[in-house]
Amino acid sequence: MVGKVSKKPAKGAMSETTKTKTPSQLIDARINELDDWRGETLARVRALIKQALPKVVEEWKWRGVPCWYHDGLVCTGETYKSVVKLTFAKGAALKDPSRLFNASLEGNTRRAIDIHEGDEIDATAFKALIRAAAASNN
């Protein structure tokens, strides 16, 4: 976008702003910073996670990865150039009748959902998977 100035800190650096904002504020900032389909997608899955688990706790880990916790880690929300990746900590143990998991399928513990530009999210199936992931933490 012409005229837009990036205010991101150098990769690996922690800005003063990062030190003073809450995890939820940092996730808001990441969504706004992306300013494209990835931001929209991250905002959409975040809203679905909050609908599925109203008491979910948001965290900001590993120098910039949004994470959602409910009695343990439910999933992370990483953004890459061509994908928004939702990695479920205990995904291999979860039933996935709607076959949402489409990445990291070879591991014994984690599973992931890679969302590409234009992909639709089955909200009902996604929220059920989020609830199952939270239940697996008990």
Buried (B, 14 or more C-beta within 10 A) or exposed (E): EEEEEEEEEEEEEEEEEBEEBEBBBBBBBBBEBBEEBBBBBBBBBBEBBBEBBEEBEBBBEEEBBBBBBBEEBBBBBBBEEEBBBBBBBBBBEBEBEEEBBBBBEEEEEBBBBBBEEEEEBEBEBBBBBBBBBBEBEE
